[in-house]
Amino acid sequence: MWIERLNASHALDYRALTLEAYDRHPQAFTSSVRERSSLPLSWWEARLSGKLDAVFGGFVEGRLAGIAGLAFEPREKARHKATLFGMYVSSGVRQQGLGYQLVQAVLDEAGRHQGLRLVKLTVTAGNQAAINLYQRCGFIQFGLEPMAVRVGEEYFDKIHMWREI
């Protein structure tokens, strides 16, 4: 098991794992399979090679099995914040520490950016495994967004969490 920063050469695997996440846990993500599956491969490559995102992959037996990203804020007055996004670990490799390692990789990356003071994230209310993971990594809740995501006719709340760097 290892973690590395993804680049454009990982775009196909990143796309496949992200779409799996959207399909299996639609309540956890604001994007849908339908809207993201139609994007060209160049969009996925750009996401992995852009300056405003750092995306990490967790590999198990040579296969991409987990992902987590860090989005940097481009606006001058908000550059002290970054957002952990797109966290997902395939069901077959959960409970092995990969999620923890991915969050730590994101936090390590955040710590390398001068002036960055905090990382924030949202997590679906009721996803206790993810909430516990984020709390183990030092995140604390600061708010709740009701009806943050709609899947069909069902609404899901999002817990907002943050951690100082």
C-alpha positions in Angstrom: 0.0 0.0 0.0 1.4 3.4 -0.9 0.3 7.0 -1.5 1.5 9.3 -4.3 0.4 12.5 -6.0 -1.5 11.8 -9.1 -0.7 13.4 -12.5 -2.2 13.4 -16.0 -0.9 9.8 -16.6 -3.3 8.6 -13.9 -6.4 10.2 -15.5 -8.1 7.1 -16.7 -7.8 5.3 -13.4 -8.8 8.5 -11.5 -11.8 9.0 -13.7 -12.9 5.3 -13.1 -12.5 5.5 -9.4 -14.2 8.8 -9.1 -17.2 7.7 -11.1 -17.4 4.5 -8.9 -17.5 6.8 -5.9 -20.3 8.9 -7.4 -22.3 5.8 -8.3 -21.9 3.9 -5.0 -22.3 7.0 -2.7 -24.3 9.6 -4.6 -25.2 11.4 -1.4 -21.6 12.0 -0.5 -20.7 14.1 -3.6 -22.1 17.2 -5.2 -21.2 16.0 -8.7 -23.1 13.1 -10.4 -22.0 10.3 -12.6 -24.1 11.7 -15.4 -22.5 15.1 -15.4 -18.9 13.9 -14.9 -18.9 10.8 -17.2 -19.5 13.0 -20.2 -16.4 15.1 -19.6 -13.5 14.5 -22.0 -10.4 12.8 -20.7 -8.6 16.1 -21.1 -10.7 17.5 -18.3 -9.6 14.7 -15.9 -5.9 15.2 -17.0 -6.2 18.9 -16.4 -7.6 18.3 -12.9 -4.6 16.2 -12.1 -2.0 18.6 -13.4 -3.6 22.0 -12.4 -2.0 24.4 -10.0 -5.2 24.8 -7.9 -5.6 21.1 -7.0 -3.4 18.4 -5.6 -4.9 15.0 -5.9 -3.4 11.9 -4.1 -4.0 8.3 -4.9 -3.7 5.3 -2.6 -2.5 2.2 -4.4 -3.0 -1.4 -3.2 -1.4 -4.2 -5.1 -0.5 -1.8 -7.9 -4.1 -0.6 -8.4 -5.6 2.8 -7.6 -7.9 2.1 -4.6 -8.4 5.4 -2.9 -8.3 9.1 -3.7 -8.4 12.5 -1.9 -7.7 16.0 -3.2 -6.7 19.4 -1.9 -8.2 22.4 -3.6 -6.4 25.7 -3.1 -8.3 29.0 -3.0 -7.2 31.4 -5.8 -8.8 34.5 -4.3 -6.3 36.7 -2.4 -8.4 37.1 0.7 -9.1 33.4 1.0 -5.7 31.9 0.1 -5.1 30.9 3.7 -7.8 28.2 3.3 -7.8 25.0 1.2 -10.5 22.3 0.8 -10.1 18.5 1.1 -12.3 17.1 -1.6 -13.2 13.8 -3.4 -12.2 11.5 -0.6 -13.0 7.9 -1.5 -11.7 4.4 -0.7 -12.9 1.3 -2.6 -15.0 -0.9 -0.4 -12.7 -3.9 -0.8 -9.8 -2.2 0.9 -11.5 -0.2 3.6 -10.5 -0.6 7.3 -6.8 -1.0 6.3 -5.7 2.6 7.0 -5.7 3.8 3.4 -8.2 6.6 4.2 -6.0 7.8 7.1 -2.9 7.8 4.9 -4.7 9.8 2.2 -5.9 12.4 4.6 -2.4 12.7 6.0 -0.9 13.1 2.5 -3.4 16.0 2.0 -2.5 17.6 5.3 1.3 17.2 4.5 0.7 18.9 1.2 -1.2 21.7 2.9 1.7 22.2 5.4 4.1 22.8 2.5 2.2 25.8 1.3 3.3 29.0 3.0 0.4 31.1 4.2 -2.0 28.2 4.3 -3.6 28.2 7.7 -6.5 25.7 7.5 -8.1 22.9 5.6 -11.8 22.5 5.5 -14.1 19.8 4.3 -17.7 18.6 4.2 -19.0 15.2 5.0 -22.5 13.7 4.7 -24.3 13.7 8.0 -24.7 10.1 9.2 -21.5 8.9 7.5 -20.0 8.0 10.9 -17.0 6.1 9.6 -15.8 9.2 7.6 -16.6 11.6 10.5 -14.6 9.4 12.9 -11.7 9.4 10.4 -11.7 13.1 10.1 -11.9 13.6 13.8 -8.9 11.2 14.3 -7.0 13.5 11.8 -7.8 16.6 13.9 -10.8 18.0 12.2 -13.6 19.5 14.2 -17.2 20.4 13.2 -18.1 24.0 12.8 -21.5 23.8 11.1 -24.2 21.9 9.4 -25.7 22.7 6.0 -29.2 21.3 5.7 -30.3 19.9 2.4 -26.9 20.3 0.9 -27.2 17.5 -1.6 -30.3 16.2 -3.4 -30.4 12.7 -4.9 -33.7 12.1 -6.6 -36.3 13.3 -4.2 -34.1 12.8 -1.1 -32.0 15.5 0.6 -28.8 15.0 2.6 -27.2 17.4 5.1 -23.5 18.1 5.1 -21.4 18.6 8.2 -18.7 21.3 7.8 -15.3 20.5 9.5 -12.0 22.3 9.6 -8.5 21.8 10.9 -5.7 24.3 11.5 -2.4 23.7 9.8 
